[in-house]
């Protein structure tokens, strides 16, 4: 057990699968329909171009967390290198967006369930799934890791089978169905039906599919061997995600006309399920719907884990009530789990009062904060590199290629995507909610900081002690 009360019981393969579980969810299986509604078949290009951004982020996180396997991960590291304000803002923002994202995932799970029972009240599955997810996270972290591993394995296996069947349907056909060919790629307005403007607007939905890349870094304090496992898990996870995403979306837009998949930006079903419905293979559609349902629950399960670990770290720094930092039997912060269930309560409320727009509302609010957190993580990495070089400290065992140029380019791309949310119908509220939120956070920090945060030495398992590196003020 580490000095945080959290136990180092997560293996390398569990880290990789938890990372995939946190990333593969409604962003791909449901939110991709929103991306397709903007860019049509060119959505494939957006997935290809967003992959390097996620890879830069994952690689930068691996470099920092190998040196500092800290509870609270990038929030704790941000506090050390950018200042206490950054640690406060990063962690509270990340906690908030993940809480909201969990609500979005259980709403998506309820939408998937209505594939079989269309008249089912959305609030009912939302409440049931929420209780199950909270219960799973209250068990020891080793049980959570095992369950999430198998959840993620189902998703990965299903995507591989989906890609295989889709490729066969495109090139040789399936029993009773002729080969589709590539007509849908160039038909219905062409490959880029809404021009470069549409492609640009699709990026916000596509980058959301890669959110969750940072989950591997959050597990640093509970990893058996962070030096060995974190870099391998971070790089391997992003590369697998990019391959799966690009191939899977390529299959969707090739087989199903993009106008039918998008349905005007509606999110009443997954485009992955629509594909099999279009092909007239109802049994396969039902199986795929079960898979995307499992994917939503898996992602919600992983995101609750992230929320509680961030809240745990905030409590240890005296930036949240101390009770939230206490762990019970099995090394699990039970009260932090309960408080992190706030997003599930919001999801239940929206499923009653704004059923048709609930998913898009939660998506718009969470994506703004997520992009800001990624930008702050990359800024932390740039300062991390500069500070260590100035002090003559040795390089990390894993280093982001091309930094700081690659970090700077990724920041510029994320900033551009953030600006684009102001021009997308349904997401304009993200700025209206996001800017006041950050103003309130900074005010809250000014109040809380008077008590002073706990300045524990930043863990450094592989290099000279981090106390040799002066913390930012």
C-alpha positions as CSV (number, residue, x, y, z in Angstrom):
1,X,0.0,0.0,0.0
2,X,1.2,3.5,-0.9
3,X,1.3,6.3,1.7
4,X,-1.9,7.6,0.2
5,X,-3.9,4.6,1.5
6,X,-4.4,3.4,-2.1
7,X,-3.1,-0.1,-2.9
8,X,-0.7,-1.0,-5.7
9,X,-2.6,-3.9,-7.1
10,X,-3.3,-3.0,-10.8
11,X,-1.2,-5.0,-13.3
12,X,0.1,-3.8,-16.7
13,X,-2.6,-5.6,-18.7
14,X,-5.3,-4.2,-16.4
15,X,-3.9,-0.7,-16.9
16,X,-4.1,-1.0,-20.6
17,X,-7.7,-2.4,-20.5
18,X,-8.8,0.2,-18.0
19,X,-7.5,2.9,-20.3
20,X,-9.3,1.4,-23.3
21,X,-12.4,1.0,-21.1
22,X,-12.3,4.7,-20.1
23,X,-12.0,5.8,-23.7
24,X,-14.2,3.4,-25.7
25,X,-17.7,4.4,-24.8
26,X,-20.4,6.7,-26.0
27,X,-17.9,9.1,-27.7
28,X,-17.4,6.4,-30.4
29,X,-20.6,4.3,-30.3
30,X,-23.1,7.2,-29.9
31,X,-21.3,10.5,-30.3
32,X,-19.8,9.5,-33.6
33,X,-23.2,10.1,-35.2
34,X,-22.9,13.7,-34.2
35,X,-19.5,13.9,-35.9
36,X,-20.9,12.2,-39.1
37,X,-23.7,14.8,-39.1
38,X,-21.1,17.5,-39.5
39,X,-18.5,16.0,-41.8
40,X,-20.1,13.0,-43.5
41,X,-17.7,10.4,-44.8
42,X,-14.8,12.8,-44.1
43,X,-15.2,12.0,-40.4
44,X,-12.6,9.3,-41.1
45,X,-10.1,12.2,-41.6
46,X,-11.0,13.8,-38.3
47,X,-10.3,10.5,-36.5
48,X,-7.0,10.1,-38.2
49,X,-5.9,13.7,-37.4
50,X,-7.1,13.6,-33.8
51,X,-5.0,10.4,-33.1
52,X,-1.6,12.2,-33.0
53,X,-3.1,14.7,-30.5
54,X,-4.1,11.9,-28.2
55,X,-0.8,10.2,-28.7
56,X,1.1,13.3,-27.7
57,X,-1.0,13.7,-24.6
58,X,-0.6,10.0,-23.6
59,X,3.1,10.1,-24.2
60,X,3.6,13.3,-22.2
61,X,1.6,11.9,-19.3
62,X,3.6,8.7,-19.4
63,X,6.9,10.7,-19.2
64,X,5.7,12.7,-16.2
65,X,4.0,9.9,-14.3
66,X,7.0,7.5,-14.7
67,X,9.0,10.2,-12.9
68,X,6.2,11.1,-10.4
69,X,3.7,8.2,-9.8
70,X,1.6,10.4,-7.7
71,X,-2.0,9.9,-6.3
72,X,-4.0,12.5,-8.2
73,X,-1.7,12.1,-11.2
74,X,-1.5,15.1,-13.6
75,X,-3.4,17.3,-11.1
76,X,-0.7,16.7,-8.4
77,X,2.1,17.1,-11.0
78,X,0.4,20.3,-12.3
79,X,0.3,21.7,-8.8
80,X,4.1,21.2,-8.5
81,X,5.1,22.6,-11.8
82,X,2.5,25.3,-12.6
83,X,1.5,26.2,-9.1
84,X,-1.1,25.3,-6.5
85,X,-3.8,27.1,-8.5
86,X,-3.3,24.7,-11.4
87,X,-3.5,21.6,-9.2
88,X,-6.8,23.0,-7.8
89,X,-8.3,23.9,-11.2
90,X,-7.2,20.8,-13.0
91,X,-8.4,18.3,-10.5
92,X,-11.7,20.0,-9.7
93,X,-12.4,20.5,-13.4
94,X,-11.5,16.9,-14.2
95,X,-13.7,15.7,-11.4
96,X,-16.6,17.8,-12.6
97,X,-16.4,16.7,-16.2
98,X,-16.0,13.1,-15.3
99,X,-19.0,13.3,-13.0
100,X,-21.0,14.8,-15.9
101,X,-19.5,12.2,-18.4
102,X,-20.7,9.4,-16.1
103,X,-24.2,10.8,-16.3
104,X,-23.9,10.9,-20.1
105,X,-22.8,7.3,-20.2
106,X,-25.7,6.0,-18.1
107,X,-28.2,8.0,-20.2
108,X,-26.6,6.4,-23.3
109,X,-27.0,3.0,-21.7
110,X,-30.7,3.8,-21.2
111,X,-31.0,4.9,-24.8
112,X,-29.5,1.6,-25.9
113,X,-31.8,-0.4,-23.7
114,X,-34.8,1.2,-25.5
115,X,-33.7,-0.5,-28.7
116,X,-35.5,-3.6,-27.3
117,X,-38.1,-1.7,-25.2
118,X,-38.9,1.6,-26.9
119,X,-41.6,2.6,-24.4
120,X,-39.3,2.1,-21.4
121,X,-39.1,5.4,-19.3
122,X,-35.5,6.6,-19.7
123,X,-35.1,7.4,-16.0
124,X,-35.7,3.7,-14.9
125,X,-32.5,2.2,-16.5
126,X,-30.6,5.3,-15.6
127,X,-31.3,4.8,-11.9
128,X,-30.7,1.1,-11.9
129,X,-27.4,1.3,-13.8
130,X,-26.2,4.1,-11.5
131,X,-26.7,2.0,-8.4
132,X,-24.9,-0.9,-9.9
133,X,-21.9,1.2,-11.0
134,X,-21.6,2.8,-7.5
135,X,-21.7,-0.7,-6.0
136,X,-19.0,-2.1,-8.2
137,X,-16.6,0.8,-7.4
138,X,-17.2,0.3,-3.7
139,X,-15.5,-3.1,-3.9
140,X,-11.7,-3.5,-3.6
141,X,-9.7,-2.0,-6.5
142,X,-8.4,-5.4,-7.6
143,X,-12.0,-6.5,-8.2
144,X,-12.7,-3.3,-10.1
145,X,-9.6,-3.9,-12.2
146,X,-10.6,-7.4,-13.0
147,X,-14.2,-6.5,-13.9
148,X,-13.0,-3.5,-16.1
149,X,-10.5,-5.8,-17.8
150,X,-13.3,-8.1,-19.0
151,X,-15.7,-5.3,-19.8
152,X,-13.0,-3.8,-22.1
153,X,-12.2,-7.2,-23.6
154,X,-15.8,-7.5,-24.7
155,X,-15.6,-4.1,-26.4
156,X,-12.3,-4.8,-28.1
157,X,-13.4,-8.2,-29.3
158,X,-16.7,-6.8,-30.6
159,X,-15.0,-4.0,-32.5
160,X,-12.6,-6.5,-34.2
161,X,-15.5,-8.7,-35.2
162,X,-17.4,-5.6,-36.4
163,X,-14.5,-4.5,-38.6
164,X,-14.1,-8.0,-40.0
165,X,-17.8,-8.4,-40.8
166,X,-18.0,-4.9,-42.2
167,X,-14.9,-5.4,-44.5
168,X,-16.4,-8.7,-45.8
169,X,-19.8,-6.9,-46.4
170,X,-18.0,-4.1,-48.4
171,X,-15.7,-6.2,-50.6
172,X,-17.3,-9.7,-51.0
173,X,-20.8,-9.4,-49.4
174,X,-22.5,-11.5,-46.8
175,X,-24.9,-14.4,-47.2
176,X,-28.0,-13.0,-48.8
177,X,-26.4,-9.6,-49.3
178,X,-24.2,-8.4,-52.2
179,X,-21.0,-6.5,-51.7
180,X,-21.7,-2.8,-50.8
181,X,-18.7,-1.3,-52.5
182,X,-17.6,2.3,-51.8
183,X,-20.5,4.2,-53.4
184,X,-21.6,5.7,-50.1
185,X,-18.2,7.3,-49.6
186,X,-18.6,9.6,-52.7
187,X,-22.4,9.7,-53.0
188,X,-24.9,11.8,-51.1
189,X,-23.0,15.0,-51.5
190,X,-19.5,13.6,-51.8
191,X,-16.7,12.7,-49.4
192,X,-16.8,16.2,-47.9
193,X,-20.5,17.1,-48.2
194,X,-20.3,20.1,-45.8
195,X,-16.9,21.3,-46.9
196,X,-13.9,22.1,-44.7
197,X,-16.2,23.9,-42.3
198,X,-18.1,20.7,-41.6
199,X,-14.8,18.8,-41.1
200,X,-13.6,21.4,-38.7
201,X,-16.8,21.2,-36.6
202,X,-16.5,17.4,-36.5
203,X,-13.3,17.6,-34.6
204,X,-14.9,18.4,-31.2
205,X,-17.0,15.2,-31.4
206,X,-14.1,13.1,-32.6
207,X,-11.6,14.3,-29.9
208,X,-14.3,13.4,-27.3
209,X,-13.9,9.8,-28.4
210,X,-10.2,10.0,-27.4
211,X,-11.0,11.5,-24.0
212,X,-10.1,8.9,-21.4
213,X,-6.5,8.6,-22.7
214,X,-5.4,10.2,-19.4
215,X,-7.0,7.4,-17.3
216,X,-3.7,5.4,-17.3
217,X,-1.9,8.2,-15.6
218,X,-4.5,8.4,-12.9
219,X,-3.8,4.8,-11.9
220,X,-0.2,5.5,-11.2
221,X,-0.5,5.3,-7.4
222,X,-2.2,1.9,-7.7
223,X,0.0,0.4,-10.4
224,X,2.2,-2.6,-9.4
225,X,5.1,-1.3,-11.4
226,X,4.5,2.2,-12.8
227,X,8.0,2.6,-14.4
228,X,7.5,-0.5,-16.5
229,X,3.8,-0.5,-17.1
230,X,2.7,3.1,-17.6
231,X,4.6,4.0,-20.7
232,X,3.7,0.7,-22.4
233,X,0.1,1.1,-21.5
234,X,-0.2,4.7,-22.5
235,X,1.3,4.3,-26.0
236,X,-0.2,1.0,-26.7
237,X,-3.7,2.2,-25.7
238,X,-3.7,5.2,-27.9
239,X,-2.4,3.3,-30.9
240,X,-5.0,0.6,-30.5
241,X,-7.7,3.2,-30.1
242,X,-6.7,5.0,-33.2
243,X,-6.6,1.8,-35.3
244,X,-10.0,0.7,-33.9
245,X,-11.6,4.1,-34.4
246,X,-10.4,4.8,-37.9
247,X,-11.3,1.3,-39.2
248,X,-14.7,1.1,-37.4
249,X,-15.8,4.6,-38.6
250,X,-14.6,3.8,-42.1
251,X,-16.8,0.7,-42.1
252,X,-19.8,2.7,-40.8
253,X,-19.7,5.5,-43.4
254,X,-18.9,3.0,-46.2
255,X,-21.9,0.7,-45.6
256,X,-24.5,3.2,-44.3
257,X,-25.2,6.5,-46.2
258,X,-24.0,9.2,-43.9
259,X,-27.3,11.0,-44.2
260,X,-29.0,8.0,-42.7
261,X,-26.4,7.6,-39.9
262,X,-26.5,11.2,-38.9
263,X,-30.3,11.7,-38.9
264,X,-29.8,15.4,-38.5
265,X,-27.6,14.9,-35.5
266,X,-30.2,12.8,-33.6
267,X,-28.8,10.4,-31.0
268,X,-31.6,7.9,-30.6
269,X,-29.5,4.9,-31.5
270,X,-25.9,3.9,-32.2
271,X,-24.6,4.1,-35.9
272,X,-23.0,0.7,-35.2
273,X,-26.4,-0.8,-34.5
274,X,-27.9,1.1,-37.5
275,X,-25.4,-0.5,-39.8
276,X,-26.8,-4.0,-39.0
277,X,-30.4,-2.8,-39.2
278,X,-29.6,-1.4,-42.6
279,X,-28.1,-4.6,-43.7
280,X,-31.2,-6.5,-42.6
281,X,-29.4,-8.6,-40.0
282,X,-31.6,-8.1,-36.9
283,X,-29.8,-10.7,-34.7
284,X,-26.5,-9.0,-35.4
285,X,-28.0,-5.6,-34.6
286,X,-29.2,-6.9,-31.3
287,X,-25.9,-8.3,-30.4
288,X,-24.1,-5.1,-31.3
289,X,-26.6,-3.1,-29.2
290,X,-25.7,-5.4,-26.3
291,X,-22.0,-4.6,-26.9
292,X,-22.5,-0.8,-27.0
293,X,-24.6,-1.1,-23.9
294,X,-21.8,-2.9,-22.2
295,X,-19.4,-0.3,-23.5
296,X,-21.4,2.6,-21.9
297,X,-21.5,0.8,-18.6
298,X,-17.8,0.0,-18.7
299,X,-16.9,3.6,-19.5
300,X,-19.1,4.9,-16.7
301,X,-17.5,2.4,-14.3
302,X,-14.0,3.6,-15.3
303,X,-15.0,7.2,-15.0
304,X,-16.4,6.9,-11.5
305,X,-12.9,5.4,-10.6
306,X,-11.3,8.5,-12.1
307,X,-13.6,10.9,-10.2
308,X,-13.0,9.3,-6.8
309,X,-9.2,9.3,-7.2
310,X,-9.2,13.0,-8.1
311,X,-11.4,13.8,-5.1
312,X,-9.1,11.7,-2.9
313,X,-6.1,13.7,-4.0
314,X,-7.9,17.0,-3.5
315,X,-8.8,16.0,0.0
316,X,-5.2,15.1,0.8
317,X,-4.1,18.6,-0.3
318,X,-6.8,20.2,1.9
319,X,-8.6,21.4,-1.2
320,X,-11.6,19.3,-0.3
321,X,-13.1,18.0,3.0
322,X,-10.6,15.6,4.7
323,X,-13.2,12.9,5.0
324,X,-13.1,12.5,1.2
325,X,-9.5,11.4,1.4
326,X,-10.1,8.5,3.8
327,X,-10.0,4.9,2.5
328,X,-11.9,2.0,3.9
329,X,-11.2,-1.7,3.7
330,X,-9.7,-2.7,0.4
331,X,-8.1,0.7,0.0
332,X,-11.3,2.2,-1.5
333,X,-12.3,5.9,-0.8
334,X,-16.0,5.1,-0.2
335,X,-17.2,8.6,0.6
336,X,-15.5,10.0,-2.5
337,X,-17.4,7.4,-4.5
338,X,-20.7,8.4,-3.0
339,X,-20.1,12.2,-3.7
340,X,-18.9,11.4,-7.2
341,X,-22.3,9.9,-7.9
342,X,-23.6,13.4,-8.2
343,X,-23.5,13.2,-12.0
344,X,-25.7,10.1,-11.9
345,X,-28.3,12.1,-10.0
346,X,-28.1,14.9,-12.6
347,X,-28.6,12.2,-15.3
348,X,-31.7,10.9,-13.6
349,X,-33.1,14.4,-13.4
350,X,-32.5,15.1,-17.1
351,X,-33.8,11.8,-18.1
352,X,-37.2,12.9,-16.6
353,X,-37.3,16.6,-17.6
354,X,-35.2,16.8,-20.8
355,X,-35.3,13.3,-22.2
356,X,-34.7,14.1,-25.9
357,X,-31.7,16.4,-25.3
358,X,-30.2,14.9,-22.2
359,X,-27.2,13.3,-23.9
360,X,-26.2,16.4,-25.9
361,X,-26.6,18.7,-22.9
362,X,-24.2,16.6,-20.8
363,X,-21.8,16.3,-23.8
364,X,-21.6,20.0,-24.4
365,X,-21.0,20.9,-20.7
366,X,-18.3,18.2,-20.2
367,X,-16.3,18.7,-23.5
368,X,-15.4,22.3,-22.7
369,X,-13.7,21.4,-19.4
370,X,-12.1,18.3,-20.9
371,X,-10.3,20.3,-23.5
372,X,-9.1,22.9,-21.0
373,X,-7.7,20.0,-18.8
374,X,-5.8,18.5,-21.8
375,X,-4.3,22.0,-22.6
376,X,-3.2,22.4,-18.9
377,X,-1.6,18.9,-18.9
378,X,0.5,19.7,-22.0
379,X,1.5,23.1,-20.5
380,X,2.6,21.2,-17.4
381,X,4.7,18.9,-19.5
382,X,6.5,21.8,-21.2
383,X,7.4,23.3,-17.8
384,X,8.3,19.8,-16.5
385,X,10.9,19.4,-19.3
386,X,12.2,23.0,-18.9
387,X,12.6,22.8,-15.1
388,X,14.4,19.4,-15.1
389,X,16.8,20.5,-17.9
390,X,17.6,23.8,-16.0
391,X,18.4,21.8,-12.9
392,X,20.6,19.3,-14.8
393,X,18.4,16.3,-13.8
394,X,18.5,13.1,-15.8
395,X,16.0,12.5,-18.5
396,X,12.9,10.3,-17.9
397,X,13.1,6.7,-19.1
398,X,10.4,7.6,-21.6
399,X,10.4,10.9,-23.5
400,X,7.8,12.5,-25.8
401,X,9.3,12.7,-29.2
402,X,9.7,16.2,-30.6
403,X,8.8,18.1,-27.4
404,X,8.2,20.9,-26.8
405,X,7.2,21.5,-30.4
406,X,4.8,18.5,-30.4
407,X,3.3,19.7,-27.1
408,X,2.9,23.2,-28.5
409,X,1.2,22.0,-31.7
410,X,-1.2,19.8,-29.7
411,X,-2.1,22.7,-27.5
412,X,-2.8,24.9,-30.6
413,X,-5.0,22.1,-32.1
414,X,-7.0,21.7,-28.9
415,X,-7.5,25.5,-28.5
416,X,-8.9,25.6,-32.1
417,X,-11.3,22.7,-31.3
418,X,-12.3,24.5,-28.1
419,X,-13.2,27.7,-30.1
420,X,-15.2,25.6,-32.6
421,X,-17.7,24.6,-29.9
422,X,-19.1,28.2,-30.0
423,X,-20.2,27.6,-33.6
424,X,-22.0,24.2,-33.2
425,X,-25.7,24.0,-32.7
426,X,-26.4,22.4,-29.3
427,X,-22.9,23.1,-27.9
428,X,-23.0,26.9,-27.7
429,X,-24.0,26.4,-24.0
430,X,-20.6,25.0,-23.3
431,X,-19.0,28.4,-23.4
432,X,-21.8,30.0,-21.4
433,X,-21.4,27.3,-18.7
434,X,-17.6,26.9,-19.0
435,X,-16.3,30.4,-18.6
436,X,-18.4,31.2,-15.4
437,X,-17.4,27.8,-14.0
438,X,-13.6,28.6,-14.3
439,X,-14.2,32.0,-12.8
440,X,-16.0,30.4,-9.8
441,X,-13.1,27.9,-9.5
442,X,-10.5,30.6,-9.3
443,X,-12.6,32.4,-6.7
444,X,-13.0,29.2,-4.7
445,X,-9.2,28.7,-4.9
446,X,-8.5,32.1,-3.6
447,X,-10.7,31.3,-0.6
448,X,-9.5,27.7,0.0
449,X,-5.8,28.6,-0.5
450,X,-5.8,30.7,2.7
451,X,-5.8,27.4,4.6
452,X,-2.7,26.3,2.7
453,X,-2.4,23.0,0.8
454,X,-0.4,20.0,2.1
455,X,3.0,20.2,0.4
456,X,4.0,16.5,0.4
457,X,7.1,15.7,-1.7
458,X,6.1,14.7,-5.1
459,X,6.7,11.0,-5.5
460,X,9.7,10.2,-7.7
461,X,10.3,6.5,-8.1
462,X,13.0,6.4,-10.8
463,X,15.0,9.6,-10.7
464,X,16.6,11.9,-8.0
465,X,14.1,13.1,-5.4
466,X,11.5,15.5,-6.7
467,X,12.2,17.8,-3.7
468,X,15.3,18.8,-5.7
469,X,12.9,20.5,-8.1
470,X,11.4,23.7,-6.5
471,X,7.7,23.7,-6.7
472,X,6.0,26.5,-8.6
473,X,4.5,29.2,-6.4
